Amino acid sequence: MLYPLLWMLSGSVKDQNEIFGSASLIPSQFDFSAYARGWFGGQVNFGSFVWNSVVIAVLSVIGNVVSCSLAAYAFARLNFWGKNFWFALMLGTLMLPYHVTLIPQYILFLKLGWVKTMLPLVVPKFLAVDAFFIFLMVQFFRGIPRELDEAAMMDGCSPWRIYWRIMMPLSLPVLATAAIFSFIWTWDDFFGPLIYLSDINTYTVQLGLRSFVDSTGSSDWSSLFAMSSISLIPVFLIFLFFQRLLIDGIATAGLKR
Amino acid sequence: MRVETYQKAPSAFARNAPGYLFLLPWFIGFFGLTLGPAIVSLYLSFTDYNLLQAPHLVGLDNYARIATGDDKFISSMKVTLFYVVCSVPLKLAFALMVALLLNRGIRGLPIYRAIFYLPSLLGSSVAIAVLWRQIFDGDGVVNTLLWYVLGINGPSWISNPNYSLYTLIILAIWQFGSPMIIFLAGLRQIPTDLYEAASLDGASKARIFFKITLPLLTPVIFFNAVVQTIDAFKAFTPAYVISSGTGGPIDSTLFYTLYLYQEAFGYFRMGYAAALAWVLVIIIAVFTAFSFLSARYWVHYDD
Protein backbone atom coordinates (compact mmCIF):
# COMPACT_ATOMS: atom_id res chain seq x y z
CA MET A 1 0.00 0.00 0.00
CA LEU A 2 2.64 2.47 1.02
CA TYR A 3 5.27 1.31 -1.45
CA PRO A 4 4.46 3.91 -4.13
CA LEU A 5 4.60 6.71 -1.56
CA LEU A 6 7.87 5.48 -0.09
CA TRP A 7 9.27 5.04 -3.57
CA MET A 8 8.49 8.67 -4.30
CA LEU A 9 10.07 9.78 -1.04
CA SER A 10 13.19 7.76 -1.65
CA GLY A 11 13.27 8.95 -5.25
CA SER A 12 13.56 12.50 -3.96
CA VAL A 13 16.93 11.75 -2.36
CA LYS A 14 18.25 9.40 -5.02
CA ASP A 15 20.62 10.09 -7.82
CA GLN A 16 18.85 10.63 -11.17
CA ASN A 17 20.12 7.36 -12.65
CA GLU A 18 19.28 5.38 -9.57
CA ILE A 19 15.56 6.17 -9.78
CA PHE A 20 15.35 4.11 -12.94
CA GLY A 21 16.57 0.60 -12.97
CA SER A 22 16.16 0.14 -9.24
CA ALA A 23 13.01 -0.70 -7.33
CA SER A 24 14.85 -0.52 -4.02
CA LEU A 25 13.58 1.98 -1.48
CA ILE A 26 16.94 2.61 0.13
CA PRO A 27 19.12 4.95 -1.90
CA SER A 28 22.79 4.11 -2.14
CA GLN A 29 23.52 7.61 -0.92
CA PHE A 30 21.29 10.38 0.36
CA ASP A 31 21.34 13.48 -1.75
CA PHE A 32 19.01 16.26 -0.63
CA SER A 33 20.01 18.73 -3.30
CA ALA A 34 16.84 17.90 -5.26
CA TYR A 35 14.83 19.77 -2.62
CA ALA A 36 16.79 22.94 -3.13
CA ARG A 37 16.67 22.56 -6.93
CA GLY A 38 12.91 22.09 -6.85
CA TRP A 39 12.20 24.80 -4.31
CA PHE A 40 14.31 27.57 -5.89
CA GLY A 41 14.64 26.28 -9.42
CA GLY A 42 11.38 27.39 -10.98
CA GLN A 43 10.40 30.71 -12.44
CA VAL A 44 8.68 31.32 -9.09
CA ASN A 45 9.89 30.08 -5.74
CA PHE A 46 7.96 27.00 -4.60
CA GLY A 47 7.45 28.74 -1.27
CA SER A 48 5.13 31.18 -2.99
CA PHE A 49 2.85 28.30 -4.06
CA VAL A 50 2.87 26.97 -0.51
CA TRP A 51 1.98 30.38 0.86
CA ASN A 52 -0.92 30.82 -1.60
CA SER A 53 -2.26 27.38 -0.74
CA VAL A 54 -2.01 28.06 2.97
CA VAL A 55 -3.90 31.35 2.66
CA ILE A 56 -6.67 29.82 0.58
CA ALA A 57 -6.96 26.71 2.75
CA VAL A 58 -7.02 28.61 6.04
CA LEU A 59 -9.63 31.09 4.78
CA SER A 60 -11.69 28.17 3.46
CA VAL A 61 -11.58 26.44 6.82
CA ILE A 62 -12.75 29.56 8.62
CA GLY A 63 -15.46 30.22 6.05
CA ASN A 64 -16.79 26.67 6.03
CA VAL A 65 -16.82 26.26 9.79
CA VAL A 66 -18.53 29.59 10.46
CA SER A 67 -21.10 29.65 7.67
CA CYS A 68 -22.00 25.95 7.84
CA SER A 69 -22.36 25.92 11.62
CA LEU A 70 -24.67 28.95 11.49
CA ALA A 71 -26.89 27.21 8.95
CA ALA A 72 -26.72 23.90 10.80
CA TYR A 73 -27.75 25.58 14.05
CA ALA A 74 -30.78 27.11 12.37
CA PHE A 75 -31.80 23.77 10.87
CA ALA A 76 -31.17 21.77 14.02
CA ARG A 77 -32.52 24.11 16.68
CA LEU A 78 -34.55 27.08 15.48
CA ASN A 79 -38.13 27.10 14.32
CA PHE A 80 -39.12 29.27 11.45
CA TRP A 81 -41.48 29.34 8.54
CA GLY A 82 -40.50 26.99 5.72
CA LYS A 83 -37.75 25.24 7.65
CA ASN A 84 -38.46 21.77 6.29
CA PHE A 85 -38.67 23.11 2.77
CA TRP A 86 -35.27 24.82 2.98
CA PHE A 87 -33.76 21.81 4.67
CA ALA A 88 -34.93 19.54 1.85
CA LEU A 89 -33.44 21.96 -0.70
CA MET A 90 -30.17 21.99 1.20
CA LEU A 91 -30.05 18.20 1.14
CA GLY A 92 -30.86 18.30 -2.56
CA THR A 93 -27.75 20.35 -3.25
CA LEU A 94 -25.70 17.47 -1.80
CA MET A 95 -26.59 15.46 -4.89
CA LEU A 96 -26.00 18.18 -7.47
CA PRO A 97 -22.69 17.69 -9.33
CA TYR A 98 -20.66 20.88 -9.34
CA HIS A 99 -20.40 20.73 -13.12
CA VAL A 100 -23.89 22.17 -13.40
CA THR A 101 -23.10 25.39 -11.60
CA LEU A 102 -19.52 25.55 -12.82
CA ILE A 103 -19.98 27.56 -16.01
CA PRO A 104 -22.45 30.19 -14.74
CA GLN A 105 -20.33 30.60 -11.61
CA TYR A 106 -17.31 31.17 -13.79
CA ILE A 107 -19.22 33.74 -15.84
CA LEU A 108 -20.43 35.43 -12.65
CA PHE A 109 -16.92 35.68 -11.21
CA LEU A 110 -15.63 36.86 -14.56
CA LYS A 111 -18.22 39.68 -14.63
CA LEU A 112 -17.32 40.58 -11.05
CA GLY A 113 -13.68 40.82 -12.12
CA TRP A 114 -12.65 38.11 -9.64
CA VAL A 115 -11.10 35.71 -12.14
CA LYS A 116 -7.31 35.54 -11.69
CA THR A 117 -7.72 36.28 -7.98
CA MET A 118 -8.28 33.88 -5.12
CA LEU A 119 -11.74 35.33 -4.38
CA PRO A 120 -13.72 32.69 -6.36
CA LEU A 121 -11.91 30.01 -4.36
CA VAL A 122 -12.56 31.59 -0.97
CA VAL A 123 -15.74 33.67 -0.96
CA PRO A 124 -18.12 30.73 -1.69
CA LYS A 125 -16.76 28.98 1.39
CA PHE A 126 -18.18 31.80 3.51
CA LEU A 127 -21.60 31.20 1.97
CA ALA A 128 -22.04 27.62 3.18
CA VAL A 129 -21.94 26.11 -0.30
CA ASP A 130 -20.61 22.79 0.99
CA ALA A 131 -23.85 21.18 2.12
CA PHE A 132 -21.98 18.11 3.30
CA PHE A 133 -20.60 20.03 6.28
CA ILE A 134 -24.01 21.51 7.14
CA PHE A 135 -25.43 18.03 7.08
CA LEU A 136 -22.65 16.64 9.26
CA MET A 137 -23.14 19.42 11.83
CA VAL A 138 -26.93 19.10 11.87
CA GLN A 139 -26.50 15.42 12.73
CA PHE A 140 -24.16 16.32 15.57
CA PHE A 141 -26.22 19.23 16.92
CA ARG A 142 -29.27 17.01 17.12
CA GLY A 143 -27.39 14.79 19.54
CA ILE A 144 -26.82 17.65 22.01
CA PRO A 145 -29.53 17.57 24.73
CA ARG A 146 -32.29 20.01 23.95
CA GLU A 147 -32.78 20.78 27.66
CA LEU A 148 -29.55 22.79 27.55
CA ASP A 149 -30.69 25.41 25.12
CA GLU A 150 -34.30 25.30 26.31
CA ALA A 151 -33.11 26.17 29.80
CA ALA A 152 -30.93 28.93 28.39
CA MET A 153 -33.88 30.21 26.38
CA MET A 154 -35.97 30.36 29.56
CA ASP A 155 -33.25 32.42 31.15
CA GLY A 156 -33.63 34.85 28.30
CA CYS A 157 -30.59 33.90 26.25
CA SER A 158 -30.76 35.02 22.63
CA PRO A 159 -30.32 32.38 19.90
CA TRP A 160 -27.02 33.98 19.06
CA ARG A 161 -25.77 33.53 22.63
CA ILE A 162 -26.98 29.92 22.72
CA TYR A 163 -25.21 29.24 19.44
CA TRP A 164 -22.00 30.87 20.55
CA ARG A 165 -21.86 29.92 24.23
CA ILE A 166 -23.52 26.49 24.28
CA MET A 167 -23.54 24.84 20.87
CA MET A 168 -20.09 25.84 19.63
CA PRO A 169 -18.11 24.71 22.70
CA LEU A 170 -20.01 21.41 22.81
CA SER A 171 -19.49 20.81 19.10
CA LEU A 172 -15.73 20.99 18.92
CA PRO A 173 -15.36 17.41 17.60
CA VAL A 174 -17.60 17.96 14.59
CA LEU A 175 -16.21 21.45 13.98
CA ALA A 176 -12.72 19.97 13.99
CA THR A 177 -13.73 17.23 11.58
CA ALA A 178 -15.25 19.77 9.21
CA ALA A 179 -12.21 22.02 9.54
CA ILE A 180 -9.79 19.20 8.80
CA PHE A 181 -11.64 17.87 5.79
CA SER A 182 -12.12 21.38 4.57
CA PHE A 183 -8.40 22.02 4.80
CA ILE A 184 -7.44 18.79 3.06
CA TRP A 185 -9.96 19.17 0.24
CA THR A 186 -8.96 22.76 -0.38
CA TRP A 187 -5.28 21.91 -0.23
CA ASP A 188 -5.75 19.06 -2.72
CA ASP A 189 -8.14 20.96 -4.97
CA PHE A 190 -6.79 21.19 -8.48
CA PHE A 191 -9.84 21.99 -10.57
CA GLY A 192 -10.80 25.28 -8.90
CA PRO A 193 -7.33 26.84 -9.09
CA LEU A 194 -6.89 25.47 -12.62
CA ILE A 195 -9.90 27.45 -13.79
CA TYR A 196 -9.51 30.62 -11.79
CA LEU A 197 -5.78 31.20 -11.36
CA SER A 198 -3.70 31.93 -14.42
CA ASP A 199 -0.90 34.12 -13.07
CA ILE A 200 1.96 31.98 -11.80
CA ASN A 201 2.37 34.27 -8.79
CA THR A 202 -1.06 33.25 -7.54
CA TYR A 203 -0.61 29.52 -8.20
CA THR A 204 -1.37 27.03 -5.45
CA VAL A 205 0.85 24.07 -4.66
CA GLN A 206 -1.20 21.78 -6.90
CA LEU A 207 -0.94 24.13 -9.89
CA GLY A 208 2.71 24.83 -9.16
CA LEU A 209 3.45 21.14 -9.14
CA ARG A 210 1.60 20.62 -12.39
CA SER A 211 3.47 23.46 -14.11
CA PHE A 212 6.67 22.00 -12.68
CA VAL A 213 5.90 18.68 -14.40
CA ASP A 214 5.28 20.40 -17.71
CA SER A 215 8.26 22.71 -17.59
CA THR A 216 10.91 20.22 -16.47
CA GLY A 217 9.42 17.31 -18.37
CA SER A 218 11.08 14.17 -17.12
CA SER A 219 14.54 15.66 -16.96
CA ASP A 220 14.79 16.21 -13.23
CA TRP A 221 12.81 13.47 -11.58
CA SER A 222 14.32 13.72 -8.14
CA SER A 223 13.32 17.36 -7.72
CA LEU A 224 9.86 16.53 -9.09
CA PHE A 225 9.58 13.84 -6.42
CA ALA A 226 10.96 16.22 -3.83
CA MET A 227 8.30 18.86 -4.56
CA SER A 228 5.58 16.20 -4.75
CA SER A 229 6.63 14.96 -1.33
CA ILE A 230 6.52 18.50 0.06
CA SER A 231 3.04 19.03 -1.34
CA LEU A 232 1.82 16.00 0.62
CA ILE A 233 3.35 17.05 3.95
CA PRO A 234 0.45 19.14 5.36
CA VAL A 235 -2.11 16.44 4.61
CA PHE A 236 0.18 13.82 6.01
CA LEU A 237 0.75 15.77 9.23
CA ILE A 238 -2.96 16.37 9.70
CA PHE A 239 -3.51 12.69 9.15
CA LEU A 240 -0.86 11.84 11.72
CA PHE A 241 -2.31 14.07 14.42
CA PHE A 242 -6.03 13.74 13.79
CA GLN A 243 -6.27 10.18 12.51
CA ARG A 244 -8.87 9.16 15.05
CA LEU A 245 -11.05 12.20 14.39
CA LEU A 246 -10.85 11.75 10.60
CA ILE A 247 -11.72 8.08 10.76
CA ASP A 248 -14.60 8.58 13.18
CA GLY A 249 -15.83 11.47 11.08
CA ILE A 250 -15.91 9.51 7.87
CA ALA A 251 -17.37 6.42 9.57
CA THR A 252 -20.27 8.22 11.22
CA ALA A 253 -20.96 10.50 8.29
CA GLY A 254 -21.17 7.44 6.10
CA LEU A 255 -23.45 5.47 8.32
CA LYS A 256 -25.89 8.16 9.34
CA ARG A 257 -26.48 9.52 5.89
CA MET B 1 -54.24 38.13 31.94
CA ARG B 2 -55.39 37.66 28.39
CA VAL B 3 -54.08 41.02 27.46
CA GLU B 4 -50.72 40.23 28.94
CA THR B 5 -50.25 36.93 27.05
CA TYR B 6 -51.36 38.67 23.92
CA GLN B 7 -48.65 41.25 24.40
CA LYS B 8 -46.03 38.61 25.16
CA ALA B 9 -46.78 36.40 22.17
CA PRO B 10 -43.97 37.07 19.72
CA SER B 11 -44.86 38.45 16.35
CA ALA B 12 -44.37 36.32 13.27
CA PHE B 13 -41.31 38.39 12.52
CA ALA B 14 -39.74 37.80 15.91
CA ARG B 15 -40.40 34.08 15.63
CA ASN B 16 -38.92 33.69 12.17
CA ALA B 17 -36.19 36.30 12.11
CA PRO B 18 -33.47 34.40 14.02
CA GLY B 19 -33.76 31.35 11.77
CA TYR B 20 -33.47 33.44 8.64
CA LEU B 21 -30.62 35.49 10.05
CA PHE B 22 -28.63 32.38 10.85
CA LEU B 23 -29.36 31.06 7.38
CA LEU B 24 -28.42 34.31 5.66
CA PRO B 25 -24.99 33.19 4.41
CA TRP B 26 -26.49 29.94 3.20
CA PHE B 27 -29.33 31.78 1.43
CA ILE B 28 -26.88 34.01 -0.41
CA GLY B 29 -24.83 30.96 -1.38
CA PHE B 30 -27.84 28.90 -2.32
CA PHE B 31 -29.52 31.50 -4.53
CA GLY B 32 -26.36 33.17 -5.83
CA LEU B 33 -24.05 30.22 -6.33
CA THR B 34 -26.26 27.15 -6.62
CA LEU B 35 -29.86 27.68 -7.67
CA GLY B 36 -29.25 30.78 -9.78
CA PRO B 37 -26.30 29.28 -11.65
CA ALA B 38 -28.19 26.01 -12.13
CA ILE B 39 -31.02 27.90 -13.86
CA VAL B 40 -28.57 29.93 -15.93
CA SER B 41 -26.75 26.74 -16.85
CA LEU B 42 -29.98 25.19 -18.09
CA TYR B 43 -30.62 28.29 -20.19
CA LEU B 44 -27.05 28.34 -21.54
CA SER B 45 -27.37 24.71 -22.58
CA PHE B 46 -29.87 25.88 -25.23
CA THR B 47 -27.55 28.59 -26.49
CA ASP B 48 -24.33 29.19 -28.26
CA TYR B 49 -22.06 31.23 -25.99
CA ASN B 50 -18.36 31.99 -26.17
CA LEU B 51 -18.11 34.62 -23.39
CA LEU B 52 -17.45 37.40 -25.93
CA GLN B 53 -20.77 37.75 -27.73
CA ALA B 54 -24.14 37.54 -25.99
CA PRO B 55 -25.52 34.01 -25.88
CA HIS B 56 -27.95 33.27 -28.66
CA LEU B 57 -30.58 30.59 -28.54
CA VAL B 58 -30.00 27.52 -30.69
CA GLY B 59 -32.83 25.40 -29.33
CA LEU B 60 -31.95 21.76 -28.89
CA ASP B 61 -28.88 21.90 -31.16
CA ASN B 62 -26.40 21.19 -28.37
CA TYR B 63 -28.33 18.19 -27.17
CA ALA B 64 -28.87 16.98 -30.72
CA ARG B 65 -25.16 17.16 -31.35
CA ILE B 66 -24.50 15.15 -28.18
CA ALA B 67 -27.09 12.56 -29.17
CA THR B 68 -26.01 12.13 -32.75
CA GLY B 69 -22.74 13.35 -34.04
CA ASP B 70 -20.11 13.96 -31.36
CA ASP B 71 -17.33 11.37 -31.49
CA LYS B 72 -15.59 12.84 -28.47
CA PHE B 73 -18.76 12.67 -26.43
CA ILE B 74 -19.13 9.00 -27.30
CA SER B 75 -15.51 8.13 -26.60
CA SER B 76 -15.39 10.09 -23.34
CA MET B 77 -18.61 8.47 -22.20
CA LYS B 78 -17.23 5.05 -23.04
CA VAL B 79 -14.02 5.75 -21.15
CA THR B 80 -15.92 7.03 -18.13
CA LEU B 81 -18.39 4.15 -18.04
CA PHE B 82 -15.60 1.63 -18.41
CA TYR B 83 -13.73 3.36 -15.58
CA VAL B 84 -16.81 3.35 -13.34
CA VAL B 85 -17.76 -0.25 -14.10
CA CYS B 86 -14.23 -1.57 -13.52
CA SER B 87 -12.99 0.58 -10.66
CA VAL B 88 -16.02 0.73 -8.37
CA PRO B 89 -16.74 -3.00 -7.87
CA LEU B 90 -13.06 -3.84 -7.50
CA LYS B 91 -12.50 -0.99 -5.10
CA LEU B 92 -15.46 -2.05 -2.98
CA ALA B 93 -14.35 -5.70 -3.06
CA PHE B 94 -10.91 -4.75 -1.78
CA ALA B 95 -12.38 -2.42 0.80
CA LEU B 96 -14.69 -5.15 2.10
CA MET B 97 -12.01 -7.81 2.06
CA VAL B 98 -9.55 -5.69 4.02
CA ALA B 99 -12.27 -4.53 6.43
CA LEU B 100 -13.17 -8.18 7.15
CA LEU B 101 -9.52 -9.00 7.79
CA LEU B 102 -9.07 -5.98 10.05
CA ASN B 103 -12.27 -6.74 11.93
CA ARG B 104 -10.92 -9.99 13.32
CA GLY B 105 -9.42 -8.32 16.36
CA ILE B 106 -5.85 -8.23 15.10
CA ARG B 107 -3.15 -6.44 17.02
CA GLY B 108 -2.07 -3.02 15.80
CA LEU B 109 -5.39 -2.33 14.10
CA PRO B 110 -5.03 1.48 14.16
CA ILE B 111 -1.73 1.18 12.31
CA TYR B 112 -3.12 -1.06 9.56
CA ARG B 113 -6.22 1.06 9.29
CA ALA B 114 -4.03 4.12 8.89
CA ILE B 115 -1.85 2.48 6.25
CA PHE B 116 -4.85 1.49 4.16
CA TYR B 117 -6.58 4.82 4.61
CA LEU B 118 -3.66 7.14 3.82
CA PRO B 119 -3.72 6.70 0.02
CA SER B 120 -7.40 7.70 -0.16
CA LEU B 121 -6.79 10.72 1.96
CA LEU B 122 -4.04 11.94 -0.36
CA GLY B 123 -6.68 11.23 -2.98
CA SER B 124 -6.93 13.62 -5.82
CA SER B 125 -3.75 15.59 -5.21
CA VAL B 126 -1.51 16.29 -8.16
CA ALA B 127 1.45 14.63 -6.42
CA ILE B 128 -0.30 11.26 -6.47
CA ALA B 129 -1.16 11.60 -10.15
CA VAL B 130 2.43 12.60 -10.91
CA LEU B 131 3.66 9.65 -8.90
CA TRP B 132 1.38 7.33 -10.84
CA ARG B 133 2.57 8.70 -14.11
CA GLN B 134 6.17 7.95 -13.19
CA ILE B 135 5.44 4.52 -11.74
CA PHE B 136 3.80 3.34 -14.96
CA ASP B 137 6.12 5.13 -17.33
CA GLY B 138 8.20 3.10 -19.77
CA ASP B 139 11.20 3.02 -17.45
CA GLY B 140 9.14 3.37 -14.27
CA VAL B 141 9.22 1.10 -11.29
CA VAL B 142 6.49 -1.25 -12.52
CA ASN B 143 8.55 -2.24 -15.52
CA THR B 144 11.69 -2.45 -13.44
CA LEU B 145 9.95 -4.94 -11.16
CA LEU B 146 8.52 -6.87 -14.09
CA TRP B 147 12.00 -7.16 -15.55
CA TYR B 148 13.68 -8.32 -12.36
CA VAL B 149 10.95 -10.65 -11.14
CA LEU B 150 9.50 -12.11 -14.34
CA GLY B 151 12.02 -11.11 -16.96
CA ILE B 152 9.37 -9.31 -18.97
CA ASN B 153 9.91 -6.12 -20.90
CA GLY B 154 6.78 -4.15 -20.00
CA PRO B 155 5.20 -1.65 -22.37
CA SER B 156 5.05 2.06 -21.69
CA TRP B 157 1.73 1.82 -19.86
CA ILE B 158 0.92 5.49 -19.83
CA SER B 159 1.55 6.20 -23.49
CA ASN B 160 -0.05 3.03 -24.81
CA PRO B 161 -3.77 3.55 -25.44
CA ASN B 162 -4.45 -0.12 -24.73
CA TYR B 163 -3.23 0.19 -21.15
CA SER B 164 -3.41 3.85 -20.09
CA LEU B 165 -6.95 3.63 -18.72
CA TYR B 166 -6.07 0.57 -16.66
CA THR B 167 -3.38 2.52 -14.82
CA LEU B 168 -6.06 4.98 -13.74
CA ILE B 169 -8.32 2.13 -12.66
CA ILE B 170 -5.49 0.70 -10.56
CA LEU B 171 -5.00 4.13 -9.02
CA ALA B 172 -8.69 4.26 -8.08
CA ILE B 173 -8.57 0.79 -6.54
CA TRP B 174 -5.42 1.67 -4.59
CA GLN B 175 -7.49 4.37 -2.88
CA PHE B 176 -10.04 2.05 -1.28
CA GLY B 177 -9.51 3.48 2.21
CA SER B 178 -12.64 5.51 2.81
CA PRO B 179 -15.18 2.81 1.83
CA MET B 180 -13.06 0.44 3.95
CA ILE B 181 -13.48 2.67 7.02
CA ILE B 182 -17.23 2.77 6.44
CA PHE B 183 -17.31 -1.02 6.08
CA LEU B 184 -15.38 -1.35 9.34
CA ALA B 185 -17.90 0.86 11.13
CA GLY B 186 -20.72 -1.19 9.60
CA LEU B 187 -19.19 -4.48 10.71
CA ARG B 188 -18.97 -3.13 14.25
CA GLN B 189 -22.72 -2.64 14.30
CA ILE B 190 -23.58 -6.27 13.63
CA PRO B 191 -24.69 -7.71 16.99
CA THR B 192 -22.19 -10.31 18.23
CA ASP B 193 -24.93 -12.56 19.65
CA LEU B 194 -25.91 -13.38 16.08
CA TYR B 195 -22.43 -14.79 15.49
CA GLU B 196 -22.45 -16.63 18.79
CA ALA B 197 -25.79 -18.26 18.04
CA ALA B 198 -24.60 -19.25 14.57
CA SER B 199 -21.36 -20.80 15.81
CA LEU B 200 -23.30 -22.70 18.50
CA ASP B 201 -25.43 -24.12 15.71
CA GLY B 202 -22.20 -25.24 14.05
CA ALA B 203 -22.50 -22.99 11.00
CA SER B 204 -19.42 -22.85 8.79
CA LYS B 205 -17.47 -19.63 8.34
CA ALA B 206 -18.65 -19.29 4.76
CA ARG B 207 -22.24 -19.82 5.82
CA ILE B 208 -21.95 -17.21 8.58
CA PHE B 209 -20.51 -14.75 6.06
CA PHE B 210 -23.24 -15.28 3.47
CA LYS B 211 -26.14 -15.64 5.88
CA ILE B 212 -25.29 -13.03 8.53
CA THR B 213 -22.47 -10.65 7.65
CA LEU B 214 -23.30 -9.97 4.04
CA PRO B 215 -27.08 -9.42 4.42
CA LEU B 216 -26.63 -7.16 7.44
CA LEU B 217 -23.96 -5.21 5.61
CA THR B 218 -26.04 -4.54 2.49
CA PRO B 219 -27.11 -1.01 3.58
CA VAL B 220 -23.44 -0.07 3.93
CA ILE B 221 -22.53 -1.75 0.64
CA PHE B 222 -25.33 0.17 -1.01
CA PHE B 223 -24.19 3.47 0.46
CA ASN B 224 -20.58 2.89 -0.57
CA ALA B 225 -21.58 1.81 -4.07
CA VAL B 226 -23.68 4.92 -4.67
CA VAL B 227 -21.10 7.35 -3.27
CA GLN B 228 -18.17 5.73 -5.06
CA THR B 229 -19.98 5.59 -8.38
CA ILE B 230 -20.95 9.24 -8.26
CA ASP B 231 -17.35 10.09 -7.35
CA ALA B 232 -16.02 7.94 -10.20
CA PHE B 233 -18.22 9.76 -12.71
CA LYS B 234 -16.66 13.03 -11.56
CA ALA B 235 -13.00 11.90 -11.62
CA PHE B 236 -10.78 14.56 -13.14
CA THR B 237 -7.35 15.30 -11.67
CA PRO B 238 -5.57 11.97 -12.36
CA ALA B 239 -6.70 11.89 -15.97
CA TYR B 240 -5.77 15.54 -16.44
CA VAL B 241 -2.30 15.22 -14.94
CA ILE B 242 -1.42 11.85 -16.44
CA SER B 243 -2.38 12.91 -19.95
CA SER B 244 -1.18 16.52 -19.52
CA GLY B 245 -4.74 17.71 -20.03
CA THR B 246 -5.20 16.06 -23.42
CA GLY B 247 -7.05 12.87 -22.47
CA GLY B 248 -4.61 11.04 -24.70
CA PRO B 249 -3.16 8.83 -26.01
CA ILE B 250 -5.91 8.65 -28.67
CA ASP B 251 -8.57 9.78 -26.19
CA SER B 252 -8.01 6.65 -24.11
CA THR B 253 -8.10 8.66 -20.88
CA LEU B 254 -10.51 11.37 -22.02
CA PHE B 255 -12.81 11.30 -19.00
CA TYR B 256 -16.18 12.96 -19.37
CA THR B 257 -15.24 15.77 -16.99
CA LEU B 258 -12.01 16.33 -18.89
CA TYR B 259 -13.93 16.66 -22.14
CA LEU B 260 -16.33 19.07 -20.46
CA TYR B 261 -13.38 21.10 -19.22
CA GLN B 262 -11.81 21.20 -22.69
CA GLU B 263 -15.05 22.37 -24.29
CA ALA B 264 -15.65 25.07 -21.66
CA PHE B 265 -12.18 26.40 -20.92
CA GLY B 266 -10.22 25.22 -23.93
CA TYR B 267 -12.60 26.20 -26.73
CA PHE B 268 -14.92 28.46 -24.70
CA ARG B 269 -18.00 26.67 -25.99
CA MET B 270 -19.90 27.48 -22.82
CA GLY B 271 -23.34 26.57 -24.12
CA TYR B 272 -22.23 23.18 -25.33
CA ALA B 273 -20.33 22.51 -22.09
CA ALA B 274 -23.44 23.41 -20.09
CA ALA B 275 -25.40 20.87 -22.11
CA LEU B 276 -22.67 18.29 -21.39
CA ALA B 277 -22.98 19.08 -17.69
CA TRP B 278 -26.74 18.50 -17.78
CA VAL B 279 -26.29 15.22 -19.60
CA LEU B 280 -23.93 14.17 -16.82
CA VAL B 281 -26.52 15.15 -14.22
CA ILE B 282 -29.15 13.10 -16.02
CA ILE B 283 -26.85 10.09 -16.24
CA ILE B 284 -25.95 10.30 -12.55
CA ALA B 285 -29.60 10.81 -11.61
CA VAL B 286 -30.72 7.84 -13.70
CA PHE B 287 -28.01 5.71 -12.18
CA THR B 288 -28.92 6.79 -8.64
CA ALA B 289 -32.64 6.26 -9.20
CA PHE B 290 -31.89 2.82 -10.63
CA SER B 291 -29.74 1.94 -7.60
CA PHE B 292 -32.48 3.00 -5.22
CA LEU B 293 -35.06 0.95 -7.13
CA SER B 294 -32.83 -2.10 -7.22
CA ALA B 295 -32.04 -1.64 -3.51
CA ARG B 296 -35.52 -2.92 -2.69
CA TYR B 297 -34.48 -6.33 -3.91
CA TRP B 298 -31.13 -6.73 -2.27
CA VAL B 299 -30.65 -4.23 0.54
CA HIS B 300 -31.71 -5.66 3.86
CA TYR B 301 -33.07 -3.29 6.53
CA ASP B 302 -33.77 -4.33 10.07
CA ASP B 303 -37.30 -3.04 10.43
Interface residues (C-beta under 8 A of the other chain):
Chain A: M1 L2 P4 L5 W7 M8 G11 F20 G21 S22 A23 V66 S67 L70 A71 Y73 A74 F75 L78 N79 F80 W81 K83 W86 L89 M90 T93 M95 L96 P97 Y98 H99 V100 T101 L102 I103 P104 Q105 Y106 I107 L108 L110 P124 F126 L127 A128 V129 I134 S158 P159 W160 Y163 I184 W187 D188 F190 F191 L194 I195 V205 Q206 L207 L209 R210 V213 D214 S218 W221 L224 F225 S228 S229 S231 L232 V235 F236 F239 Q243 R244 L246 I247 I250 A251 T252 G254 L255 R257
Chain B: A12 R15 N16 A17 P18 G19 Y20 F22 L23 L24 P25 W26 I28 G29 F30 G32 L33 T34 L35 G36 P37 A38 V40 S41 L44 L51 P110 R113 A114 I115 F116 Y117 L118 P119 L121 L122 G123 S124 S125 V126 A127 I128 V130 L131 W132 R133 Q134 I135 D137 D139 G140 V141 T144 L145 Y148 W174 S178 I181 I182 L184 A185 G186 Q189 V220 F223 N224 V227 I230 F233 K234 F236 T237 Y240 V241 S244 T257 L260 Y261 A264 F265 M270 A273 A274 L276 A277 W278 L280 V281 I284 A285 T288
